[in-house]
Amino acid sequence: MTLFLGLVLAGLSALVTQVGFLLRHRGAVEAPDVDARHLLHSAVELFRSKWWTIGYALAVVAYLLHVGALAFAAMSLVQAVLAGGLVVLGVVAERFFGFELQRRQWIGIGLTALGLALLAVTGEARSGQDSADYSVAAMLGFEAALAALGVALILSCRHERAKSNAGILLGLAAGLLFTITHVAVKALTGKLDTTVLELFASPYLYVAILGGVVAFFASARSLQIGPAVPVIAVTSIAGNASAIPAGIVVFGDPLGSDAFEIAIRTFAFLLVIAAAALIPVPTRAAAAAAGDSAPGDGTPEQDQAHDRDDRRKERDSEPDHVHRREDEPGDRDHRRRAPADDELIRAPLPAAPGGRSSSGW
């Protein structure tokens, strides 16, 4: 019964997650750019957007459902069910948000869902509090590896060659950082029988908070600069693809009972990784499509990109107007002072008192 409840909660979390992602994308596009030097201000600006706030509220609901699922079912099985949300993402994005998915993207989504389904079917899942047992050494090593990879992906966006794929790279980083939070939360579910003081004393609580904060801003920025469906899909795939081995390595979820089952699960995992590469649009094709389209003539993602660029140009040009307005009174004062200055220049300088020259200043 606990396993079934965990799967139901995971399914609901998958649906709510994808709808919330699409709404957050709409809000992120409307909001000013996320600035790493002013994170608090960036967060305030994001939540001023109605769509971002609604989408984030749905994300909170989805996260609570996710935490509930982790408390009742094995992490690898929960993440496999959540991956089914990729198919939901494609359908909802086209039917209700007006996005157009290419054939290769549908193939990528379908193969990813198939691979994750194979992982779910062939897995031997534990349930309840037994699924929260973990190795401390494996936990530290796995979390450190995910953090290092996530930070490396974020820093790689500064390179000129990576700027065209910055949204995808940040989406990947956000997915890995979300997994850090999920692994820490899964470890915390094993401490439900402890006191509140012991819960707050656990380092995993603060690991979850820190990972969630960094993932929040990385995800928001990826939604601002990247195409909606590929960024959301890649973020979800990165989260699921990293969480499934986390369940095996950290929490001891079985890889398989025999060699054939292990081979099937390994193939399914590789299929997920390969299929994920089909979802982002190739850089050259995306650039050509964006260059050939005019505002209002392309896909919703292209139109939103045009609108975002227009808003950035307006924000960038605004300080120039402000400076010109600020300079106008100074110009008028300068013109008024010009005759008086000329008179002072023409007039002989008075002798400095006490025999000192004026050059003594």
N, C-alpha and C positions, 0 to 999 in steps of 0.2 A: 504493500500500500504506500509506503514512504517513497519507493522508487517511482511509482506512477505519479504521485503528487509532485515530485521533483521534475519529472518530464513535462507535466502540464504547466508548471510555473515557468520552466525554461521556454516552452512554446509561446506562452503569452509574452514573455520578455523579448523574444525574437521579433514578434510583430510590433510591439510598442517601440522597440529600439529603432527599427528602420523608419517608422513614421516620424519619430522624434528627430532622427538624423536629417531627414529631408526638410523638416521645418527649421531646424537649426541652420542648415545651409542657406535657406532663404533669408533668415535673420542675419547670418554672418555676412552675406553679400551686401546687405543694406547698411551694416555697421562700419565705422571707421576701421582702418587697418589695425591689427593687433601689434602693439609695440612692446618688445621685450624689455625696454627701459622703463616703461610705465604700465606694468601689468595690472595694477589696481584700476587705473583709469580705463584700460582696455576692457576689463571685466565689466565695469559700470556701463560703458558704451554698448557692449554686447547685450546686456540685460535691458537696455532702453529700447531695444527692438522687440516688438510684440511677438514676432515669429520665433526669435531665439528663446525668449522666455517660455513660451508655450512648449517649444521643442525640448527645452531643458527640463521642464516640469515632467514631460513624458519620459525623458531619460532617467529622471530620479525614480519614477514609478517602475521603469524597466529594470533599473539597478536593484531596487528592493525585491522585485520578482526574481532577479538573478541570484541575489543573496539567499533568498528562500530556497531556490532550486539547489544551490550548493550545499545547503544544510541537509538536504534529503537524498541527494544523488551524487555519484562520483563526478569529479570535475571534468574528466575527458568526455563522459557521456553528456553532461550538461552543455559543454561547448559544442559538441557535435549537433545537438538539437538547435542550439542558437544559430549555427551556420545555415540552417534551413531558412533563416530570415533573408538570406541573399536572394532567393527566388521571390520572396515577398517584396524585397527592395525593387527588383526589376518590374514587377507587375504594378506596384503602387506608383513608382516613378513615372511610368508611361501612362497609366490610366488617370491618375489624379493630379500629377504635378507637371504633365506636359513634356517630360523628357523623352528623347528618342534614343534608344539603344541600338547600336550596330549589331550585325549578325555575330561577329566575333565576340562581342561582349556577352550576348545571350549564351553562346557556346561556353565561354569561360565561366559564367555563373552556373550553368547546368552541370558542367564537369566538376566544379568545386562542390556543389551540393551533393553530387553522386559520390565523390571521394569522401566527404565528411559523413555521408550516410553509411558507407561501407565501414568507416571507423566506428560508428555507433553500433551497427549490427554485429560486428565481430568482437566488440569489446566485452570483457567480463567485468561488470560494474559492481562495486560495493555500494551500500547505501547507509544512510544515517551517520552517526558520529564516527563510525569505523572508517568512513571515507575521508575523514579529516586528519588521520594519523600521518605524520610526515617525518622526514629525516632533516635535522637541523642543518647538517653540512650540505645536503643537496639543496635545501631551501636557500641558503646563503649563496651558494655557487650559481644557482639558476637565476635568482633575482639579480645578482651582480652582473651576470652575462647579459640579461635583457636590458638592464639599465645602461650598460656600456654601449650596446648596439643602438639603443634608442637615442642616446646622446650623440653618437657618431652620425646617425641619420640626420638629426637636427642640424648639426654643425656642417654637414656636407652641403646643405642648401645654400651656403654662402659662396660656394664655388661657382664660377661662371657657367661651366658645362652643365651643372645640375639645376640651374635656375628654371629651365623649361619644364622640369619634372619635380619642382619643389613641392607642389601640392601633394603629389603621390608619395614623395619621400616623407613628408610630415605626417601623412596619413598612416604610413607604415610605422613611423616612430610612435604615433599616438596609440596604435593597436598594441604594440609591444609594451608600452607604459601602462595601458589599461590592464594587461595581463599581470603586471607586477602588483597592481591593486587587487585583482581577483585572487591571485595566489595568496596574498596576505590575508584577505578576507576569509578565504577557505581555511587557512590556519587558525583564524580567530573563531570559526564556528566550532572548533574542538574545545573551546573554553567557555561554552555557554553555561556550564555548571559551576563556574567560578563567580566571584563577587565582581561588582562593578569596578572596584578599586584595582583588582588584579587585571581586569580587562583594559583599563586605561594605562596600566603599567606595562602592558605588552608592547614591545617594539614594533610588532607587526601592524598595530593600529596606525602608527605614524608613518610607516612605510606605505601603507595603503593611502593615507592622506596625501603624502608628498607625490607619490606616483599619480594619483588622481588629479592633482593640481597641474602638474607639468603636462599630463595628457590632455587636460582641458584646453590649455592654450595652444598646444600643438595641433589639436583637432580643429579648434576654431580657425587658426591661421590656414590650415590645409583646406578648409571649406571656403575660405575667402579667395584663395589663389588657384585652386584646382577645380577640375570638372566634377560636378556633384556626384553622379553615380559611380564613376571609377574611384574617386577618393573614399566614398562611403564603403564601397565594396572592399577596397584594399585594406581599409582600417579594420573592417569586420574580419576579413580573412587573416590578417596579421594577428589579431587578437585570438582567433580560434586556433590557428595553426601553431601558435606558441603556447597556448593553454593546454592543448591535448598532450604534448610531450611533458608539460609541467605536471600534469596528473600522473603520468607514468614515472617520471624521474623523481619528483618531490614526494608525491603522496602514495607511490607504490601501486598505482593502477596497473593491472596486468597487461602486457603487450600482446599476449596470446597464449593459448594452452598447448599449441603444437607448432611445428615448423610451417605448415601450410597456412595457419591462421596468422602467424607472424608475417609471412610473406604477403598475404592479402592486405594486412594493415599497413605494412611498409609501402606497398604499391599505392594504396589509397592516399597515404600522406604525401607521396611524391606527386600524385595526380592533382592534389589540391594546390601544391606549390606551382606546378606547371600551368594549371588552369588559371591561376591568379595572374599570370603574365599576359593572358589574353584580354583581360578586362580593361586596363588603361589603353586609350587610343594612342597609336604610335605618334611620336613627337612631330615628325614631318607632316603626317597627314593632318594632325590637329592644327598645326601652324598654317597649313595651306587652306584648311576650311575656315579658320578664323580670319585669314587675310582676304579670302575671296568673298566673304559674307559682309553684308551691310547691316546696320542695326535694324531689327524688325524683320529681316529676311532669313535669318538662320534659325538654329535650334534654340530652345530656351536657354541652354548653357551659354551659347554664343551671344545671345542678346543680353544676358546678365553680365557677361564679360565686358561687352561694350558699355553697359550702364556703369559697371564698376570702374572702368577706365575713365569715363567721363567725370564721375564723382571725384576720383583721385586728382584729375587735372584741375577741377574746380577748387579742391582743397589746397593743391599746390600753388595755384595762382592767387588765392585769397590773400596770403601775406603780402604779395606785391602791391595789391590794391590798398591794403591797410597801410603799408609803408608810404605809398604815394599820398594817401590822405593825411598821414602824419607829417609828411614833409611839406605839404602846401602851406600851413601857417608859418613854418620856418622860412620858406621862400619869400612870403609876403613881408615878414619882419626883416629879412635881409635886404629886400628892395627899399624898405623904409629907411633902414640904417645906412644905405649906400651913400646918400649925399653927405650925411654927417661924418661918415668915415672918410670920405674924400677931403672934407674940410680939415679933419684932424691930421690927415696925412700931409696936406699942404702947409698947415700951420707949423711954425718953429717949435721944437721941443723945449720945454722949460728946463732950466738948469736944475740938476739934482741938488737937494739941500745938503749942506755940510761938505760941499765939494765932491760928492760921489756922483759918478756918471750913471746914466740910466741903464748901462749895460751890466750893472752890478746885480741885477735881479737873478 
